[in-house]
Amino acid sequence: EVAWTYPYSDTVSTPMMARGMIYGRGRNGALVGLDAKTGKEIWVREGMDGMTSRGINYWENADGSDRRLLFSMNDYLQAIDARTGKIITTFGDNGAVDLRAGLDRDPGTINRIQSQTPGQVFENLLLLGSAPGEGYLSAPGHVRAFDVITGKQVWRFNTIPQPGEFGYDTWPKDAYKYIGAVNTWGDLSVDVARGIAFF
């Protein structure tokens, strides 16, 4: 038998569950935290239009005292408290990281970078692709890792190789300075035991 229903869900996004809570999209684009046993709303965060549509990420520290939801919204990476739905202001710049920064391009020239896929959490990192478009002057579609506590970019894999990197000689000279796209907008997979990411 049906134990409970939640009539306000958004059927486009995929909810996820952790520690007896269900997290997903609700009415009018809201992000909601529900009690998994009863379906009761624990918190509702309104005004989340522009958020990644195909899921969110969950992370917690070793003792569970810090629990976070991580997602992209309008070209920014954000973190909120999974227990309360409130912004974690110590993450990035007052709770947000501008995803247009850190790509070796002028952020002001980047029209779009956010992918609708949520990336993957590996240990204390969020591995994230991008969807800058496929046009000639699009931003580069590099894969990046961000610290889940600070929001700081930890590493970047250049999908358009730079000098000294594998494949650089197969591109026109200095192509990485002006060619874009070569993006990773699909889901990432991580072999946790070996520490290998596939994209």
N, C-alpha and C positions, 0 to 999 in steps of 0.2 A: 504494500500500500504506500501511497505517497505520504511521507512523514511531514513535509511542509513545502510550501512554494513561496517564491519571492517574485511578486508580479512586476517589478520595475526593472528587471535586468535587461542589459543590452546584449542581444544575441550575436553580435559581430565579434566581440572580444571573448577570450577564454579565461574563465576565472581560475584562481589557484587557492590552495588551502595550506595552512601551517598553524600548528598549535591550537587547533580547534576553531580557527577563524577562516572564513572564506573571503577572498578579496576579488573584486571585479567591478565592472561598470554598472551603473544604475541609471535612474531616470535623468533626462536632460544632460547626459554626458558626465554625471557625477561618478566619483570613485567611492566605493562603499566597502565597509568591513562588517561582515555578518557572523553571528554565532552559528557554527556549523550544525549544532544539535537542534536549534529552534528556527533558524532563519531570521532571527531578530536583528535589526540594524543596531550595531554597536556604535558606529560612526558613519557620517556621510560627508564627503568633501565635494562641495559644488564647484562649478566653473572649471571643469577639467577638459573642455573642448581643446582639441589639438594634441591630446595625449596619444601615445602609441596604442594602436587599436588591436594588436594581436597578442597582447599579454603584458605582464609585468614581472619583475624579479623580486624575490624575497631573500633577505640575508639576515642572519642573527649571529651574535658573538657566542663564545664558548658557553657562557652560563645563561644565555637567553635574556639578559638584562637590556640588551640593545637589539631591537628588531626593526628592520627597515624594508620599505618597499622602494624599489628603484625603477625609474622609467624615463622615457624621453617625452617632452612636450614642447611643441613649437620651437624646435632646434635647441632646446635646453635639456640637460640631464638633471633630474630632480630626485630628492630622497625625502620620504616622509616616514614618520613614526608609525609602524604597523599596528600599534596598540591604540593610538589616538587619532590617526589621520592628520596630524599636524606636521607642518614643514619642519625639517631639521635644519635650523639656520646655520649650524656650524659646517654644513656640507657645501663646498664650493663658495660662491659669493652670495651669502644670505639665503642659502638653500638651493642654488641652481648653478650649473656649469654650462657656459656657452659652448655648444658643440662646434661652432664655426671657428673657434680658436684652436690653435695647436696643429694646424694642417699645412704650415708653411705657405699660406696664402693670406692676403688681406681679408680678415673676417667680413669687412664691409662689402666685398665683392661676391660673397657666397649667398645665394638666394635660398638654397634648401640643402639640408644635410641629414635631417632626421629620417631614420628608417622606421617603418611601422612594426618591425619585429623587435622584441625586447632585448636581444642579446642573451648572454649566459653569465651566471655568477660562478666564479672559480676561486675558492678560498676567499681572500679579501679583495678580489678584483671583479669588476664588471667588464666583460669583454663585449665590445659593441661595434657593429658594422655601421654602414651609412647608406643613404640613398640620395646622392646629390644630382641625379639625372645623368643622361648620357650625352649631353651636348658637348661641343668642342671646348667651350670655356667653362664647363662645369667644374665644381670643386673636386679634388681627388677623393676617391672612395676608400681611403685607408681604414684599416681595422685598428681599434685602439683599446687599451685597458685603462680603467679608472679605479682609483682607490675608493672603496665603498664608504670609508669613514670621512675622508677629506674631500673627495671629488677630484683630487689631483690626477692628471694624466700620468700614468706610470710607464707605458710603452706604446709604441705605434709601429705597425707593420705597413710599409709602403707598398700599396698595390701597384703603383707606378714606381719602378725602381729608381733609386738615386745612385750617384757615382759610388762605385765599390760594392754595390749590391747585385745579387744574382739577377741576370736578365737585363741589366742596364744597357749593355751593348746591342741589344735587339731593338732599341728605341732610337729615334732621332736624338742627336746631341742635346742635352739639357731639356728634354721633353717634359721632365717632371716639374719644370717651372711654369708650364702653361697648359699642358694637357690635363684633362680631368676625367671624371667617371671611373671606370674599372672598380665599380663599387661592390660592396658585400651587403646586399639588402635582405638576403634570405636568412633563415635560421642558422645559428652556429651550433656545433656539437663539441663537447669536451670529454675527452677520456681522462677522468679524474685521477685514476690510479697512475697514469703515465704523465699527466700534466701536459697533454697535447690538445690544442684547439684545431678544429677542422672548419673551414669556411669556404 
